[in-house]
């Protein structure tokens, strides 16, 4: 009798639980839907993205790591997040190790055979001209040699061959302005790249059952050879110098022979110029150097090749910033409640290159992630976990700011700090102005499922899905600093718009390139994603002990 009574009680309790559970789930879903609706409304009607864009790009751009502009932009960002009611905003230092650098002014003219103003950008961490300098132009082309097995593959010189070339041209470059390399031919018959991912392609790409195989761009051949994609592989040339060895010797050769200005070509069309930096960060190791647009470079080379002397003039003023050896990450926080010691992060890099104002790379990423957190604060969300916005420095020099932050705060799966287990994901965006179309998370498939299901209601904004990744490789953008450590870094696939082929690192990367509606859509999606991870009972699934992918071997 007692046994039957116990069974009846247990059955009644199970029935009651079944009756209660759907109501509980329904209430939870209704609450989420209410929050999602509030996120959409706030993000659409009261967005602060373009205000942030104005200050980061128009007022404080460009934001080269180590520059005063970068620090001032970060300080403004901290004040702005304070004005939004964030609980904390600060600049967290890390050691860059190089002085900062900035352009004061630069002009370049063709004086003969026809007066003209030249379009160029100064290579970062190179010296100025110490006043206007004018001289005849000279074009040099470093020697390469066809491989015996395949003449289409050109191979680098040996030390003897390079030394002989330098000796041959030494008298012709002394005191001159030197153009280094042949002008590029850019095929104008190519169709422009599509600006949007087709919806069907995005869905297919982020379908976890049939993901598109991952691929990467091709690269140069190994030491002594160039010409990937030029046919069968060829044997390395014995004793051929590497590209870096040639570059170092060329820098010294130009310096030793009193070259006034070095000119590199942009290798881009339609007036675009992409200028990076002197690899040593030491202005005493190189001559004043500029990167010139393809159209001007080609004209000058053609004139000289046809026997017409060309005279140029440059006036380049730069300055070194000693305090730039220390840089900063901009951090803003909305503190959590019962799980305050656990953290959900989102961000992008604040630093930029110096050729423009760094709007698409990556002021818009920082503005988007700041906005996502602001939306949650504005609609009254009380997060269980702390929400932390990070705008990184030093990304363009090798993810330096995020690397330093992860090392200090979290360590690695192999050597964790006490905060490693309290980390619940970092969302990153860094591919221009295009709307977010999908995410990739370092973690098991279950981690991707959490976000895929949470963000399914945003398919109308073009969001296609989430894939899981096992890669701990470092590179590309700041989410990989977390992946490398064994933490759930979450990268974003975006509509390309004109990012990699037009604005990426070029003099065209300005406020005018921002598509406000796309940035708003992304901020809404990220606000919902952060809300999910900040409020959930359980943390994101991680790789279990013994299943953590190994770190890749260091590159030689």
N, C-alpha and C positions, 0 to 999 in steps of 0.2 A: 504493500500500500504506500509506504513512504517513498519507495522508488518511483512509483507512478506519479505521485504528487510532485516529486522533484523534476520529473520529465516535463510535466505540464507547466510548471513555473518557468523552466528554462525555455520552453517553446513560446510562452507568453512574452518573455523578455526579448527573445529574438524577433517576434512579430512587432513588438513595440519599437525595437531598434530600426527595423525595416521601414516602419511608418515615419519615424522621426528623421532618418538619414536623408531622404530626398528633400524634405523641407529645409534641412540644414544646408544641403548642397545648393538648393534653389536660392536660399537667402544669401549664401556666399557669392553665387553667380550674379545675383541681382545687385549686390554691393559693388562687385567688380565692374559691372556694366555701368553703374552710376558713376563710379570714379572715371572710367574710360570716357564717358560722355563729358564729364567736367574737364578732363584733360584736353579733349578735342576743342571744346568751347574756349578754354583759356588760351590754348596754343594758337588758335585761329584768330581770336578777336583781340588779344592783348599782348601779342608777341613782342619781345624786346630784341629779337635777333638782329634786325637791321640797325638798331641803335648801337648794339655791341660791335657790329661790323664797322660802323662809321668810326668808332674810337680806335678799334684795333688796327684798321687798315688806313683810313684817311688821316687820323690824328697821330697815331704812333707807328705807322708802317714806314719803311720795312722794319722787321724785328729780328735782326741778325743776332744769334747767340753772342753774349758778351757785350752787346751794345747798350747805350743808354736808352734807346727806343724800346728795346726788349724789356728792360727793367721798369720803365715808366708804364708800358702797356700792362705788365703784370700788376703793378701797384694800382692802376686804374681798375683792373678786373677785380682785385680784392675789395676795393671800395664799393664797386657796383654790387657785388654779391652781399656785402654788408647791408647795403641799402634795400635789398630784397628781403632782408630778415634772416639770412643764413646765420647759424650759430657761431660759425668760425670762418675766417678767411685770412690766409697768411701766405707769405713767400718763404718757401723752404729752400735753403741753400744747398748746392752741391758744387764740387770742384771741377770746373771746366779745364783748367790747367794751361790756358792760353790767354793772353790779353785780348780784349775786344778790339774791334776794328770798325771804322765807319768812313763813308765818303763825305767830304766837305763840298766839293764841286768837281765837275769834269766837263771838258769840251774837247771836241776833235773836229778838225777841218781838213779838207783837201784844198791846198793852195794852188797847185798846178797839176794838170794842164787847165782845169776849170775849177773855180772856187765852189765848194759844196760843204754842207754840214754832214758829218758822218754819224751813223747810229751805232751805238756800242754800249756795253756795260763794263765796268772795271771788275777784274777778278778780285775776289775778297782776299784780304791779308796780303796785298801787294802794296809797294810804296807809291807815293806820288812822284811827280816829275820835278818838283821844286821850282815851279814856275813854268811858263810856256816854253816848249821845245819844238823846233822845226827841223826837218831833215828829209833827205830823199828816202823813198821807200824801197825795200829790198824783199824779195820773196825767196825763202829757202824751203826745200822739200827734203826731209831726212831720207836717207837711202833705205830701200827695201829690195829684196831679191826674190825672183820667182822660184818656187820649189821645183826640184828636178822631176818629181812624180806628177805634179799638177801646176802648170804655170799660172793658173788663176789664183793660187794661194801664194801670198807674198809673205816673206819671212824677214825677221829683223836682222840688222847687221851684227857682226862680231865687233869686239873692241877695236881691232885693227882697222876694220872698215869704217867705223864711226869716227875714229881718230883721224883717219886720212881725209874724210869728208870735212871735218871741222877745220883741218889745216888748209884745205882747198878754198874754203869760203871766208876764212878769218878776215882777210883784208877788206872784203866787200861789205861786211856788216858793221865794222867799227864806226861808232858814232851815227849809225843809221836807225831808222824805224823799220822793224823786221816783221814781215808777215810769215807765219810758220804754217806750212802745209798748202796743198792744192785746194782751190775752191771746190765746194761740193756741187754736184749736179743733183737737183731735187726734181723728180719727175712730176710735172704738173698735170699729167693725164690721170693720176690716181683719183679714185673716188674718195671723198671725205669719210672719215669714220662715223658710224651711226651715233647719234646723241643719246638714244634711249635703248635700254634692253627691251625687246619684245616681251610681252607678258608671258606668252607660251614658252619662250626661252628661259625666262627667269624661273618659272614654275618647274621646268625640267631640270634646271641647274640646281635648284634647292629641294628637289625630290629626294628624300633619304634612301629610297629604294633603288633609284637609278641616277646617282649623282654624276655630273660630268667629270671625267677624269681630270685630276689636277695637272696643270702644266706650268712651265715657267718659260721666261724669255731665253732666247739663245744668248750666248756670250762669246767672247773672243777665244781664240785658240790658246793653247798652253804656251809656256816660255819659248820664244823663238818663232812663233807662228801666229798669223791672223787669218781669218777667212772662214769662220764657221758657215756651213751651208754651201760651200764652194765646191762640193764634190767629195771624192774619197779622201780619207785622212792621209796626211803626209808625215814622214818621219821628222822629228825635231831637228833643226839645223844645229850642227855641232858648234858649241861656244857662242851661240846667238845670245845677245843681251835681252833682258826682259824689258817690257815697256817702262817699268818704274826706273830701271837703271838708265835707260835712254833719257827719260825725262829729267832725272837728277843731273846728268851730265850736260844736257842742253841748257838747263837753268844756269849752271856754272859757266858754261861757254858764253852765253849772252852777257852775263854779268862781267866776266873777265875782259870782254871785248867792248865794253862801254856802249852797249846797245841802249838807245834812248827809251824806246817803247817796244814791247812785243805785242803783236796782234794775232789772236787766234780767231778762227771762224766759227760762227754759231751753229752751222750745219742744219739750220731751220729755215723755213721759207716765210714769206709775208711779213718780213721785218721782225720776226721773233728772235730774241736773244736769250740764251740760257747760260748764266755765268755762275760757277761754283767758287772754289777757293784754291789758293796756293796750298799744296798738300802739307807743307812744313809749318804753316801758321807763323813763319818767321819772315818778316818783310825784308830782312837783310839778305835773304838767300835768293832773291829773284829781282828782276828788273820790273819797272812799271808795266803792267799787263792788262790788256783789254780783250773782250770778246766782241767781235763786230758782226753785224747782220750779214747774211749771205749775199745780199744784193750789192752792198758797198764793197765787201771783200772781193767778190767776183769781178766787179768793174775795175778795181785797182790792179788786180792780177792780170786781167786781159790787157789793160793799157801797157803795163810793163812788158808783158810777153810779146807785144807787137812793137816794142821799141820806143814807146812814149814815156819819158821820165815822169815820175809822180812825186810831188813834194807834199808832205803832211805836217800838221801841227797839232800838238796835244797840250792841254793844261789840266793836270790831274792833281787834286789835293785830297789826301786821306789823313786820317789820324788813328793813332793807337790808343786804346783805353785800358790802362793798367788794371783797373778794378774788375775788368771783365773776366779775370781768372776764376772768379767765383760767379756762378750763375744761379738761377732759381727756378723752381717749379711753383706755379700758382695753385694753391689748394683752397677749396671752399667746402664747408660741411653743413649738413642738416643733421643734427644729432638724433640718434634712435632712442627708443624707450626701453622695453624689457630686454632687447637684444643689442643694446647700444655698442657693446664691444665688438660686435660683428659688423662688417663693412661691405657695402656695395659701391663700386667705383665706376665712374664714366669720365671720358675726356678726349683730348686730342692735343696735338702739339701747338704751342703758341709761337715758337720761333719760326722765322721764314728766311728765305734768301733775300738778297738786297736789290735785285733788279727791278722790283715793283713793290707793291704794298702788302703782298702775301695774303690776298683775300681768299682765294680758293685753297691755298696751301699755307696755313690751315686755320686762318682766322675764323672761317665759317664753321669748321669743326668745333673749335672752342665755343663759339657763339651758340651753336646747336646744343651742345652738352650742358652749358650753363643754363640755357633756356629750358631744357628738359627738367633739370632740378628745380628751376624757378617755378615752373608750372605746378609741380607737386607742392611746393611751399605755398603758392598763391591759392590753391584750391583747398588748403587746410589739411592735407595728408599729414598724419603723425606716424612717421615710419617706425617700425620696430627696430630695424637695423639702421646704422648710420649711413647716410648717403654722402659720398665724397667725390667732388669734382676735381679733376687734375688737368691743368694746362701745362704741358711739359716744355722745358727748354732743351736745346741741344739735340733735337730729333734729327735735324738735317746733317749733323756731324756724326751720326751713328747711334741714335736712340739713347743718348748719354744721360739725359735727365730722368727718363723712366727707368733705365738700367740702375742708376744710383738709388732711386727711390725703392725699387723692388728689393735690391740688395740690403738696404738699411732696414726696411720695415718688415719684410717677409722672408728673406733668405730664399732657399730652394727646397725642393722636395727632399734632396739629399742632406741638406743642412738648414732646417727651418728655424725661424724665430718663433716665439710664442704667439705671434699674430698670424702665422701661416694658416693655421686651422680656422681662423676667424674670418677669412677672406671669402667673399661670396660673389666674385665676378667683377671684371672690368670691361666696360663697353668702350670701344674706340671707333672714331670716324675720321677719315683722312684721305679721301679721294675726290675732293672738289665739292662742287655745289649740288651735284645730282642727289636725288632722294634715295634713301636707304631701300634696297630691294631684297636684301637677305643678310643673314649673319652666319659666322663660322665660329664655333666655340671649342676651345681645347678641353676635352673631357670625353666621357663615355657617351654613347648614343642617348642615354637617359637624360643627360644634361641638355642636349639639343631638343629633346621632346618637351621638356618643361617650357622652354622659351617658344618653341613652335606653337604649342597649344595656347600659350598666353597671348601671342601676337596674331593669331589667326583672325581676330576681328578687324585687323587693319589691312586686309587684302585690298580693300577699296582704295587705299593709298599706294598700292603697288607693291606691298610687302609680300614676298613669295615664300619665305621659309627660313629654316635654320639647319645647318649641317654640323656634325661633330668632326673634330680633328684630333689626330694623335701626334701632330708635328710639334716638336720643341725647338725647331730651327728659329734662329734670330734673324730678323731683317725685314725691311719694308716699312713697318710702322710700329707704334709703341705697344700694341696689344701683344706682339711677339716677345716683349720683355717679360711679360707675365707668363706666357706659354713656356718660354725657356726655363723659367723657374719651376714649372710644373703646376702653375695656377691657371684658373679658367679665364684666360684672355679671350675677348670676343671681338672679332674684326667684322667690318661692314663691307658688303658689296654694294656699290651705288650705280645709278645711271651715269654713264661716262661723260655726257654732255661734251665739253671740249677740253677735258682735263689733261690727259697725258699728251695729246697732240697739239695743244695750244697754250694753256695757262701754266702747266706744271713747271715751276722754277723759272718762269720766263718774265720778261718785261711787260707781258700782257696780263699778269695776275693782279687785277684791280677790282675794286668794289663793283664796277659795272658788270662784272661777270657773274655775280651772284643771282640765282633764281630764288626769290624769297619764298615762293610757294613750296618749292622742293625742300628748302631748309626747314620750313614750318612742319611739313609732313614728317621729316626725320625726327625733329624734336618731339613731336607727339608720340611717335613709335617708341623712342627711347624713354620717354617719361613713363609709358605703360610698362616697358620692360623692367625699368628700375623699380617701379612700384611693385611688380611681381616678386622680384628677388628681395626687396626690402621688407615685405609683409608676410612672406610665406613662413609656414611653421618649420619646414625643413630647409636646410641649405642645399645648394646645387649638388647633384650627384658628382662624385669625383672618382678617378681611377682608384680601385681598391689596392691594398698593399700587395706588392708583387706584380701589379699590372701597369704601373706607371711607366710610360715609354722612356727609354734612356735618352739622355742628352746626346745630340750629335757630336761626333768627334770635332775638336777644334780645327779650323781651316789652317792649312800650312802657310 
